[in-house]
Amino acid sequence: MDWLTENKIPLGAWIKSLVEFLNDNAAWFFDFISDVLGFTINGLIDVLQWLPPLLLVAIFAALAYGLHRSWRLALMVAGSLLLIVNLGYWEQTIETLALVVFATFLCMLVGIPVGIAAAHRPRLYTALRPVLDLMQTIPTFVYLIPTLILFGLGVVPGLISTVIFALPAPIRLTHLGISSVPKPLIEAGESFGATKRQLLWKVELPHAMPTIMAGVTQCIMLSLSMVVIAALVGADGLGKPVVRALNTVNIAKGFEAGLAIVIVAILLDRVCKQRGTKARGK
């Protein structure tokens, strides 16, 4: 066995060399990406924090009622957000919401087209499957090392790590939704002369929408699970007070910040699940 351990394959050294090569030769590109993403997400945070908290709570509650016609949901949204305001974690909650929404948007922007392409091309999904498995099973702390080197401290490395970790969910569930469309339904569309684009938009996507919305919900939950980890590389939000509470063994602060994260997760999950339920009913 000694010969096997002595002739170690230098995988770690290869990855280190690749990261150093990118950092030396494409630093301008990563700086540009960091500036664009940082400007966008910080601008969104500034706009949301500029509005009075009570006005924003009322807007969120009204939006929940307008989308789902449920007074219970609207009251739950208002009451939960007012509790967060009372606990003093409103600014951190807005920062977390912006990070989660932006990460989910990027994941769906990439994941849905890739999932559709993989559903139409089985060989592509066969090639993607081990990559998706790798993205989901590598410890999340490992993502922080190269992103921290390439993008520096701040919200951007946390955002990139979150996107990498959450991206497999929309790809897999979009692939599942498109692949599960009944063949007689597709054949009926083809018999009426529908093109591939028309089949996609009028047959496949409407049928797969509940599964795609499940991918949105799962993506949001995975993004929220990265909030505390992203705080370790300088990302603002509810993860920071959790990390500080851990360092100082502050039980009260840790519980309150953790409760705020749970509230955000429940609210986002309820909204997306109700929307998915409606889609199934239609």
CORPEUR-V101529 format. One record per residue. N is the residue number from 1. RES is the residue in one letter. PSI is psi in whole degrees, -180 to 180 (999 if undefined). D_LAST is the distance of its C-alpha to the last C-alpha in whole Angstrom. Layout:
BEGIN
N/RES/PSI/D_LAST + N/RES/PSI/D_LAST
END
This chain:
BEGIN
1/M/-19/62 + 2/D/-39/64 + 3/W/-30/63 + 4/L/-43/60 + 5/T/-30/59 + 6/E/-27/62 + 7/N/59/60 + 8/K/136/57 + 9/I/122/55 + 10/P/60/54 + 11/L/-45/51 + 12/G/-41/51 + 13/A/-38/54 + 14/W/-45/52 + 15/I/-41/49 + 16/K/-43/51 + 17/S/-39/53 + 18/L/-45/49 + 19/V/-42/48 + 20/E/-38/52 + 21/F/-45/52 + 22/L/-40/49 + 23/N/-33/50 + 24/D/-36/53 + 25/N/-15/52 + 26/A/30/49 + 27/A/-36/49 + 28/W/-37/49 + 29/F/-46/45 + 30/F/-33/44 + 31/D/-39/46 + 32/F/-47/44 + 33/I/-42/40 + 34/S/-42/41 + 35/D/-43/42 + 36/V/-50/39 + 37/L/-42/37 + 38/G/-43/39 + 39/F/-42/39 + 40/T/-51/36 + 41/I/-35/35 + 42/N/-35/38 + 43/G/-41/37 + 44/L/-42/34 + 45/I/-43/35 + 46/D/-41/38 + 47/V/-46/36 + 48/L/-37/34 + 49/Q/-18/37 + 50/W/-32/39 + 51/L/144/36 + 52/P/140/38 + 53/P/-43/36 + 54/L/-37/35 + 55/L/-41/33 + 56/L/-37/31 + 57/V/-44/30 + 58/A/-39/29 + 59/I/-45/27 + 60/F/-42/25 + 61/A/-43/25 + 62/A/-38/24 + 63/L/-41/21 + 64/A/-43/20 + 65/Y/-40/19 + 66/G/-34/18 + 67/L/-35/15 + 68/H/-3/14 + 69/R/45/16 + 70/S/113/18 + 71/W/-34/22 + 72/R/-44/22 + 73/L/-43/21 + 74/A/-43/23 + 75/L/-38/26 + 76/M/-42/25 + 77/V/-49/25 + 78/A/-48/28 + 79/G/-41/30 + 80/S/-43/30 + 81/L/-36/31 + 82/L/-35/34 + 83/L/-41/35 + 84/I/-42/35 + 85/V/-43/37 + 86/N/-37/39 + 87/L/-15/40 + 88/G/22/41 + 89/Y/28/39 + 90/W/-47/37 + 91/E/-43/38 + 92/Q/-34/37 + 93/T/-41/34 + 94/I/-42/33 + 95/E/-41/35 + 96/T/-44/33 + 97/L/-44/29 + 98/A/-43/31 + 99/L/-45/32 + 100/V/-46/28 + 101/V/-43/26 + 102/F/-42/28 + 103/A/-42/29 + 104/T/-41/25 + 105/F/-45/25 + 106/L/-41/27 + 107/C/-44/26 + 108/M/-35/22 + 109/L/-35/24 + 110/V/-42/26 + 111/G/-40/24 + 112/I/-51/21 + 113/P/-40/23 + 114/V/-41/26 + 115/G/-40/23 + 116/I/-45/22 + 117/A/-40/25 + 118/A/-33/26 + 119/A/-32/23 + 120/H/-16/25 + 121/R/93/28 + 122/P/-34/29 + 123/R/-36/33 + 124/L/-43/31 + 125/Y/-35/29 + 126/T/-39/32 + 127/A/-32/34 + 128/L/-28/32 + 129/R/-50/32 + 130/P/-32/35 + 131/V/-43/35 + 132/L/-41/31 + 133/D/-42/33 + 134/L/-42/36 + 135/M/-33/34 + 136/Q/-21/33 + 137/T/-21/36 + 138/I/133/38 + 139/P/138/39 + 140/T/-28/38 + 141/F/-27/42 + 142/V/-34/42 + 143/Y/-30/40 + 144/L/-27/42 + 145/I/-57/45 + 146/P/-37/45 + 147/T/-35/42 + 148/L/-39/45 + 149/I/-41/48 + 150/L/-34/46 + 151/F/-9/44 + 152/G/179/46 + 153/L/152/46 + 154/G/-166/43 + 155/V/-26/39 + 156/V/-50/39 + 157/P/-35/40 + 158/G/-40/38 + 159/L/-46/35 + 160/I/-44/36 + 161/S/-39/36 + 162/T/-43/33 + 163/V/-44/31 + 164/I/-42/33 + 165/F/-37/32 + 166/A/-15/28 + 167/L/-38/27 + 168/P/-29/27 + 169/A/-54/24 + 170/P/-31/22 + 171/I/-49/24 + 172/R/-45/23 + 173/L/-31/20 + 174/T/-43/19 + 175/H/-43/21 + 176/L/-44/19 + 177/G/-44/16 + 178/I/-39/17 + 179/S/-25/20 + 180/S/4/17 + 181/V/126/15 + 182/P/137/17 + 183/K/-39/20 + 184/P/-32/19 + 185/L/-42/16 + 186/I/-42/18 + 187/E/-34/21 + 188/A/-41/19 + 189/G/-41/19 + 190/E/-34/22 + 191/S/-24/24 + 192/F/6/22 + 193/G/21/24 + 194/A/138/22 + 195/T/173/24 + 196/K/-39/23 + 197/R/-42/22 + 198/Q/-39/19 + 199/L/-40/18 + 200/L/-50/18 + 201/W/-30/16 + 202/K/-14/14 + 203/V/-58/13 + 204/E/-51/14 + 205/L/-45/13 + 206/P/-39/9 + 207/H/-35/10 + 208/A/-4/12 + 209/M/-44/11 + 210/P/-40/10 + 211/T/-38/14 + 212/I/-40/15 + 213/M/-32/14 + 214/A/-35/16 + 215/G/-37/19 + 216/V/-47/19 + 217/T/-45/19 + 218/Q/-37/22 + 219/C/-41/23 + 220/I/-44/24 + 221/M/-41/25 + 222/L/-37/28 + 223/S/-41/29 + 224/L/-32/30 + 225/S/-16/32 + 226/M/-1/34 + 227/V/-49/35 + 228/V/-40/38 + 229/I/-40/39 + 230/A/-27/38 + 231/A/-24/41 + 232/L/-19/43 + 233/V/19/44 + 234/G/4/44 + 235/A/133/40 + 236/D/170/40 + 237/G/-166/37 + 238/L/-13/37 + 239/G/-30/39 + 240/K/-51/42 + 241/P/-29/43 + 242/V/-44/42 + 243/V/-42/44 + 244/R/-40/47 + 245/A/-36/46 + 246/L/-41/47 + 247/N/-33/50 + 248/T/3/51 + 249/V/46/50 + 250/N/99/49 + 251/I/-42/47 + 252/A/-50/45 + 253/K/-41/44 + 254/G/-43/43 + 255/F/-44/41 + 256/E/-45/40 + 257/A/-39/38 + 258/G/-38/37 + 259/L/-39/35 + 260/A/-40/34 + 261/I/-42/32 + 262/V/-41/30 + 263/I/-46/29 + 264/V/-42/28 + 265/A/-44/26 + 266/I/-44/24 + 267/L/-48/23 + 268/L/-39/22 + 269/D/-43/20 + 270/R/-43/19 + 271/V/-48/17 + 272/C/-38/16 + 273/K/-38/14 + 274/Q/-41/13 + 275/R/-40/11 + 276/G/-36/10 + 277/T/-40/9 + 278/K/-39/6 + 279/A/-37/5 + 280/R/-37/5 + 281/G/-35/4 + 282/K/999/0
END
